[in-house]
Amino acid sequence: MPGFDMSRVLELKRRMVSETNIPEIVNYFLDEFATNSDFMEAQETVEWDRLPDVLKNAIYELMQRILGPKRYVIGISSFEVPGWNLLHGSLTIDNKHGLFLWAPDLNTGIVNLSIETEAGNNHTARFTLAWPEDKAKRWVN
Protein backbone atom coordinates (compact mmCIF):
# COMPACT_ATOMS: atom_id res chain seq x y z
CA MET A 1 0.00 0.00 0.00
CA PRO A 2 1.58 3.33 -1.01
CA GLY A 3 2.45 5.61 1.88
CA PHE A 4 2.05 2.98 4.60
CA ASP A 5 5.04 1.30 6.21
CA MET A 6 4.26 -2.42 6.72
CA SER A 7 6.69 -2.50 9.64
CA ARG A 8 3.91 -0.73 11.59
CA VAL A 9 1.67 -3.78 11.15
CA LEU A 10 4.43 -6.07 12.43
CA GLU A 11 5.07 -3.73 15.34
CA LEU A 12 1.37 -3.63 16.22
CA LYS A 13 1.18 -7.42 16.19
CA ARG A 14 4.35 -7.69 18.29
CA ARG A 15 2.79 -5.34 20.83
CA MET A 16 -0.50 -7.23 20.79
CA VAL A 17 1.33 -10.37 21.89
CA SER A 18 4.01 -9.02 24.22
CA GLU A 19 3.24 -5.50 25.47
CA THR A 20 2.41 -5.49 29.18
CA ASN A 21 0.83 -2.01 29.12
CA ILE A 22 -2.22 -2.92 27.06
CA PRO A 23 -3.60 0.65 26.73
CA GLU A 24 -0.35 1.51 24.95
CA ILE A 25 -1.35 -0.93 22.20
CA VAL A 26 -4.59 0.97 21.70
CA ASN A 27 -2.72 4.28 21.64
CA TYR A 28 -0.25 2.90 19.08
CA PHE A 29 -3.11 1.76 16.84
CA LEU A 30 -4.90 5.11 17.12
CA ASP A 31 -1.71 7.09 16.46
CA GLU A 32 -0.22 4.98 13.67
CA PHE A 33 -3.25 3.49 11.91
CA ALA A 34 -6.50 5.32 12.64
CA THR A 35 -5.01 8.67 11.62
CA ASN A 36 -3.34 7.35 8.45
CA SER A 37 -5.37 8.12 5.31
CA ASP A 38 -3.68 5.36 3.25
CA PHE A 39 -4.67 2.80 5.88
CA MET A 40 -8.21 4.11 6.14
CA GLU A 41 -8.71 4.09 2.36
CA ALA A 42 -7.35 0.53 1.95
CA GLN A 43 -9.61 -1.09 4.52
CA GLU A 44 -12.79 -2.96 3.66
CA THR A 45 -15.91 -3.43 5.75
CA VAL A 46 -16.37 -6.87 7.32
CA GLU A 47 -19.95 -7.72 8.20
CA TRP A 48 -20.51 -8.98 11.75
CA ASP A 49 -21.77 -12.33 10.49
CA ARG A 50 -18.46 -12.86 8.61
CA LEU A 51 -16.36 -12.46 11.76
CA PRO A 52 -15.24 -15.74 13.34
CA ASP A 53 -17.61 -16.98 16.06
CA VAL A 54 -14.69 -17.36 18.47
CA LEU A 55 -13.93 -13.64 18.08
CA LYS A 56 -17.56 -12.58 18.56
CA ASN A 57 -17.87 -14.82 21.63
CA ALA A 58 -14.66 -13.41 23.11
CA ILE A 59 -15.93 -9.84 22.64
CA TYR A 60 -19.29 -10.69 24.27
CA GLU A 61 -17.63 -12.48 27.18
CA LEU A 62 -15.16 -9.66 27.84
CA MET A 63 -17.94 -7.07 27.73
CA GLN A 64 -20.05 -9.10 30.18
CA ARG A 65 -17.08 -9.35 32.54
CA ILE A 66 -16.50 -5.59 32.33
CA LEU A 67 -20.11 -4.40 32.37
CA GLY A 68 -22.05 -7.29 33.84
CA PRO A 69 -24.31 -9.91 32.28
CA LYS A 70 -27.24 -7.58 31.58
CA ARG A 71 -25.37 -5.43 29.03
CA TYR A 72 -25.72 -5.84 25.30
CA VAL A 73 -23.56 -5.00 22.33
CA ILE A 74 -25.72 -2.63 20.31
CA GLY A 75 -23.36 -1.62 17.54
CA ILE A 76 -20.21 -2.94 15.93
CA SER A 77 -18.39 -1.82 12.81
CA SER A 78 -15.49 -3.97 11.67
CA PHE A 79 -12.85 -3.56 8.99
CA GLU A 80 -9.80 -5.25 7.53
CA VAL A 81 -7.08 -4.57 5.00
CA PRO A 82 -6.97 -7.70 2.82
CA GLY A 83 -3.83 -9.77 3.30
CA TRP A 84 -2.77 -8.21 6.60
CA ASN A 85 -4.42 -10.67 9.01
CA LEU A 86 -5.65 -7.71 11.04
CA LEU A 87 -9.27 -6.88 11.84
CA HIS A 88 -10.33 -3.84 13.81
CA GLY A 89 -13.58 -2.27 14.69
CA SER A 90 -15.57 0.08 16.85
CA LEU A 91 -18.00 -0.98 19.57
CA THR A 92 -20.99 0.85 21.03
CA ILE A 93 -22.31 -0.80 24.16
CA ASP A 94 -25.02 0.89 26.18
CA ASN A 95 -23.84 4.29 24.85
CA LYS A 96 -20.23 3.49 25.79
CA HIS A 97 -17.67 3.46 23.02
CA GLY A 98 -14.69 1.25 22.40
CA LEU A 99 -12.67 -0.62 19.86
CA PHE A 100 -11.28 -4.06 19.17
CA LEU A 101 -8.24 -5.40 17.36
CA TRP A 102 -7.92 -9.01 16.20
CA ALA A 103 -4.92 -10.74 14.60
CA PRO A 104 -6.26 -14.11 13.39
CA ASP A 105 -2.78 -15.40 12.54
CA LEU A 106 -1.83 -14.91 16.21
CA ASN A 107 -5.25 -15.80 17.74
CA THR A 108 -4.85 -12.63 19.78
CA GLY A 109 -7.05 -9.59 20.23
CA ILE A 110 -7.49 -6.42 22.25
CA VAL A 111 -10.78 -4.91 23.46
CA ASN A 112 -10.89 -1.37 24.81
CA LEU A 113 -14.04 0.19 26.29
CA SER A 114 -14.21 3.82 27.47
CA ILE A 115 -16.29 4.05 30.63
CA GLU A 116 -16.01 6.00 33.86
CA THR A 117 -14.31 4.04 36.62
CA GLU A 118 -12.75 4.98 39.94
CA ALA A 119 -9.26 4.23 38.61
CA GLY A 120 -9.64 5.97 35.24
CA ASN A 121 -11.82 6.00 32.19
CA ASN A 122 -10.93 2.86 30.20
CA HIS A 123 -11.24 -0.89 30.50
CA THR A 124 -8.80 -2.73 28.29
CA ALA A 125 -8.28 -6.47 27.94
CA ARG A 126 -6.09 -8.73 25.85
CA PHE A 127 -7.44 -12.11 24.87
CA THR A 128 -5.76 -15.08 23.26
CA LEU A 129 -7.83 -17.91 21.89
CA ALA A 130 -6.30 -21.33 22.38
CA TRP A 131 -7.74 -24.61 21.17
CA PRO A 132 -8.06 -27.45 23.67
CA GLU A 133 -5.57 -30.15 22.69
CA ASP A 134 -8.21 -32.58 21.43
CA LYS A 135 -9.81 -29.91 19.25
CA ALA A 136 -6.41 -28.78 17.95
CA LYS A 137 -5.77 -32.32 16.72
CA ARG A 138 -9.07 -32.31 14.84
CA TRP A 139 -8.29 -28.83 13.50
CA VAL A 140 -4.98 -29.98 11.98
CA ASN A 141 -6.60 -33.02 10.39
N, C-alpha and C positions, 0 to 999 in steps of 0.2 A: 504494500500500500504506500503510495507516494507520501512523503512528509511524516511518516510514522515509524519510529525506531522500534523494530521487533524485540530488541533487548528489553524494552519496557514490559512486554508481555511475560518474558522469562523472569524478570525481576518480580513482577506481581505474583506469579505462580510460586516463586521461591519464598516470598513473604507469606503467601497463603499457607504454606506448609510449615515454615520454621519461625516466623516472627512471633515473639512472645507478647508484644504489645499489639493486640488485635485491632484497636481503633486506628493505629498507624497504617494498617493495611487499607482500611477504608479511606483514610486521608490520601494515601498514595494513589489509589484508584481515582478519587475525585480530582486530584491535582494533575495527574498524568494522562488520564483517559477521558473523563467526563468533560473536560474543558478543551479537548483536542478535536478540531473540526474534521480532520481526516478520519479519525476513529469514529466519530458520530455519523459521518456520511457513509462509512463502509458497513455499518451494522445493519442487520436485518431483524425484523420482528419475529419472535418465536411465540406462537400461541401457547397458552397455558396447557392445553391438552397434548401438546407435543413435547412438553418437558417430561423427563423421566419421573415415574411415580416415586422412586426413592428420594429424589430431590424435593418434590412437592410434600411428601410425608415428613421429611426432615424440617422443612420450613414450617409446616403446621405444628409439629411437635415443639420446636424451639419457641414459636410464638405462644403456645399454650403454657410452656414453662415460664416465660417472661411475664405474660399478661394474665394467666389463669385460664382454666378450661372453658369459660363462657365467652371467650373472645373469638371473633371470626375474621378471617382475611376477606376484605371486601374489594380489594383491587390490586392487581398485579400486572405490570408490564414487563416483558422480558425480551432480551435482544442477544444477538451473537454476531460475531464477524466470522463468516465461514472459514474453516480451516484452522482456527486458533484454539479450539477446545476451551473456549471461555464464554460462559453465559453470564449475563448480569441483568438486573432488573430493579424496578422500584416496587415498593410495597405500600399499601395504605390499609391500616388496620385500626378500626374504630377511631378514625380521624387522626391517627398517628402515622408518621411517615418513616420509611426506612428503605434499605436496599439489600440486595443479595448478590453475591458472586459465586460462581460454580465453575470449577475446573474438572470436567468429566474424566480427563486423562489421569487426574490425581485423586479422584473421588473425594475431593475436598471443597468445602464452601465456607462462606462467611455470611452471616446475617447481622445487619445493624438496624436497630429500631430507635428512633428519637422519641423519648418520653421523659417526663419529669421524674426524677428520683431524688432521694436524699443525698446520694453521693455524686450526682451529676445529671446529665440530660441524655445519656445514651445507654442502651443495652447492646452489647456486641457479643456474638458467639461464633466460634469456629466449629465446624462439624466435619468429620471424616466418616465416610460410609465404608464399612468393611463387611465382606461376605463371611458368614459362618463357614467353617472349613468344608462341611458337607455340601453346601450350596456352591462354594467356589469350585469344587471338583466337577459338579454338574455344569457349571458355567464354562469351564475350559473345554469340556466334551461337547 
